[in-house]
Amino acid sequence: MKTCLAVYCVAAAGLMTGVAAEPVVLSFDSLDAFRQPAGWSVAKAVEGDAKEKRWSRLEPGTGILINGESGKAADLITKAEYGDCTVRVEFMIPKGSNSGIYFQERYEVQILDSFGKADGALTVHDGGSIYERWDEKRDPKGYEGTVAKMNASRAPGEWQSYEIVFRAPRFDATGKKTENARFVKVVYNGKVIHENVEVTGPTRGGKEPEAAKGPFRIQGDHGPVAFRKFEIVPAE
């Protein structure tokens, strides 16, 4: 298993080397993996409404992470920090909802209800896209970002998945950045939507400055979102 994961990481980009560590599976029996999880909770079962931006059913218990009954909470940040890694996530949002996963608390892969939108109409704000960067002094303020190759979004209320191979930025002995962060591969609901995408700096809302390692951050204040799987395989 370790060898297969390592080969996958290297083959995906020809960039990542070494042996993959044991997977880190975030347990949703509690919120112990996160720091200051204000507003977040766990549930046994959840259904996202297919017509409105709300939960249509919540069953008390454990196993699924949600941003509260109201679907609005502070961003959730892991206690542990990571560099190069492969991440496998299963999530669900109701109609019109919006979230995102920030790698190293800096680089966002967007979660949005983009179901049914034509491939040619996708923007950096749609589901699967790597979000834009932001500078108040620029015109326009939003720049860069990478649109998904195709719309792989499922209908609201359905469970969806990401498998993402991420390569952290590199720094020399003085702390100067020598290589940008890179999304080696992003697979959305079984479809490859990004390959070898370089990110020149933190996307909008991302933490400054950049670093070799950082925590994961889940956006929680833009509408209901649920997670039933969040697995991280560090590449050592």
C-alpha positions in Angstrom: 0.0 0.0 0.0 2.8 2.5 0.9 4.7 1.7 -2.3 1.6 2.1 -4.5 0.8 5.5 -2.9 4.3 6.7 -3.4 4.4 5.7 -7.0 1.1 7.4 -7.6 2.4 10.7 -6.2 5.6 10.6 -8.2 3.9 9.6 -11.5 1.3 12.2 -11.2 3.7 15.1 -11.6 7.3 13.7 -11.7 7.9 16.1 -8.8 7.1 14.4 -5.6 9.6 11.9 -4.2 10.0 9.7 -1.2 7.7 7.2 0.6 4.1 8.0 1.5 3.3 8.0 5.2 0.3 6.2 6.7 -3.0 8.0 5.9 -4.3 10.4 8.5 -8.1 10.0 8.6 -9.8 12.8 10.4 -12.4 11.3 12.8 -15.8 12.9 12.8 -16.8 11.2 16.1 -15.7 14.4 17.7 -14.0 17.8 16.8 -10.7 16.9 18.5 -8.7 17.2 15.2 -9.5 20.9 15.0 -8.7 24.0 16.9 -11.4 26.3 18.1 -14.2 24.6 16.1 -16.8 27.4 16.8 -20.2 26.6 15.4 -19.2 23.2 13.9 -20.8 19.9 15.1 -21.1 16.2 14.2 -24.2 14.3 13.1 -25.2 10.7 12.3 -27.0 11.6 9.1 -27.7 14.7 7.1 -29.5 15.7 3.9 -29.0 18.8 1.9 -32.1 20.4 0.4 -32.2 20.1 -3.4 -34.2 23.3 -3.8 -33.1 25.6 -0.9 -29.9 26.6 0.8 -30.5 24.6 4.0 -30.4 21.2 5.6 -33.6 19.2 5.0 -32.8 16.6 7.7 -30.3 16.2 10.5 -30.0 13.1 12.7 -28.1 13.5 15.9 -25.0 11.3 16.4 -21.5 11.1 15.0 -19.7 10.3 11.8 -20.4 13.4 9.7 -19.0 16.8 10.1 -21.3 19.8 9.6 -21.0 23.6 10.0 -23.9 23.5 12.5 -27.6 23.3 12.2 -27.8 26.7 10.7 -25.1 25.9 8.1 -23.0 28.9 9.1 -19.9 28.8 11.3 -16.4 30.2 11.6 -13.8 28.6 9.3 -12.5 25.2 10.7 -8.7 24.7 11.0 -6.9 21.4 11.6 -4.4 21.2 14.5 -1.9 19.3 12.4 0.1 20.9 9.6 1.1 19.3 6.3 3.3 19.8 3.3 3.2 17.6 0.2 0.2 15.3 0.4 -2.6 13.5 -1.3 -6.1 14.3 0.1 -9.3 12.4 -0.4 -12.5 14.1 0.6 -16.2 13.4 0.4 -18.6 16.3 1.0 -22.2 17.4 0.4 -23.9 20.8 0.0 -27.5 21.8 -0.6 -28.8 24.1 -3.4 -26.8 27.3 -3.8 -24.3 26.6 -1.1 -20.6 27.5 -1.0 -17.5 26.4 0.8 -13.9 25.6 0.1 -10.8 23.7 1.2 -7.7 25.7 1.8 -4.5 23.7 1.6 -1.9 25.0 4.1 -4.6 27.6 5.0 -3.5 29.4 1.9 -4.6 27.8 -1.4 -8.3 27.2 -2.0 -10.1 24.6 -4.0 -13.6 25.8 -4.4 -16.8 24.0 -3.3 -19.9 25.5 -4.9 -23.3 24.3 -6.2 -22.4 24.6 -9.9 -24.6 21.7 -11.0 -25.8 22.0 -14.6 -23.6 24.9 -15.6 -22.1 24.6 -19.1 -18.4 23.9 -19.2 -17.7 27.0 -21.2 -19.5 29.2 -18.6 -17.4 28.1 -15.6 -15.3 30.6 -13.7 -12.8 30.6 -10.9 -15.7 30.8 -8.5 -17.3 27.5 -9.6 -17.0 24.1 -8.0 -13.7 22.5 -8.7 -11.9 25.7 -9.6 -8.7 26.8 -7.9 -9.8 30.2 -6.5 -8.4 33.5 -7.7 -5.8 35.6 -6.0 -6.8 39.1 -4.8 -5.1 42.5 -4.6 -7.0 45.7 -3.6 -4.5 47.8 -5.6 -5.1 46.0 -8.9 -7.7 46.5 -11.5 -9.4 44.1 -11.6 -8.7 43.1 -8.0 -9.1 39.4 -8.7 -6.4 37.7 -10.8 -5.0 34.3 -11.7 -7.0 31.4 -10.5 -7.6 28.3 -12.6 -11.0 27.2 -14.0 -11.8 23.5 -13.9 -11.4 21.7 -17.3 -15.1 20.6 -17.1 -18.1 20.8 -14.8 -18.0 17.6 -12.7 -20.4 18.9 -10.1 -23.2 16.6 -9.0 -26.7 17.8 -8.0 -27.1 19.5 -4.7 -27.8 17.1 -1.9 -25.7 14.4 -3.4 -22.4 13.3 -2.0 -19.3 14.4 -4.0 -15.6 13.7 -3.9 -12.2 15.2 -4.4 -8.9 13.4 -4.7 -6.1 16.0 -4.8 -2.3 15.7 -5.0 -0.7 18.8 -3.7 3.0 19.9 -3.7 3.9 22.5 -1.2 6.1 25.6 -2.0 9.9 25.2 -1.6 12.2 27.5 0.2 16.0 27.8 0.4 18.1 28.0 3.6 17.5 31.7 3.9 13.7 31.3 3.7 13.4 32.6 0.1 10.8 30.8 -1.9 12.4 28.9 -4.8 9.3 27.1 -6.1 5.6 27.9 -6.1 2.9 25.6 -4.6 1.4 23.3 -7.1 -1.8 21.3 -7.5 -0.3 18.2 -9.2 -3.7 16.6 -9.9 -7.3 17.3 -8.9 -9.9 14.6 -9.5 -13.5 15.7 -9.0 -16.2 13.0 -8.8 -13.9 10.7 -10.8 -13.0 13.3 -13.5 -9.6 14.9 -13.8 -10.2 18.7 -13.8 -6.6 20.0 -13.1 -3.1 18.8 -13.8 0.1 20.5 -12.7 -1.4 23.9 -11.8 1.0 26.3 -10.3 -0.2 28.8 -7.6 2.0 31.9 -7.3 0.8 32.8 -3.9 -2.2 32.5 -1.5 -5.6 32.7 -3.1 -8.2 35.2 -1.8 -8.7 34.8 1.9 -5.5 32.7 2.2 -3.0 33.2 5.0 0.2 35.2 4.4 3.1 34.6 4.3 3.7 31.3 2.6 5.4 28.4 4.4 6.6 24.8 3.8 3.8 23.4 6.0 0.4 24.6 7.2 -3.0 23.3 8.4 -6.1 22.6 6.4 -8.9 25.2 6.6 -12.5 24.5 5.7 -14.7 27.5 4.9 -17.8 27.5 7.0 -19.6 30.9 6.7 -21.0 30.7 3.1 -23.7 28.1 3.5 -24.3 24.5 4.7 -21.6 21.9 4.0 -21.0 18.4 5.3 -18.1 16.0 5.2 -18.1 12.3 5.7 -14.5 11.7 4.8 -11.2 13.7 5.0 -8.1 11.5 4.5 -4.6 13.0 4.2 -1.7 11.0 3.0 1.5 12.9 3.6 4.4 12.4 1.2 7.5 12.0 3.3 
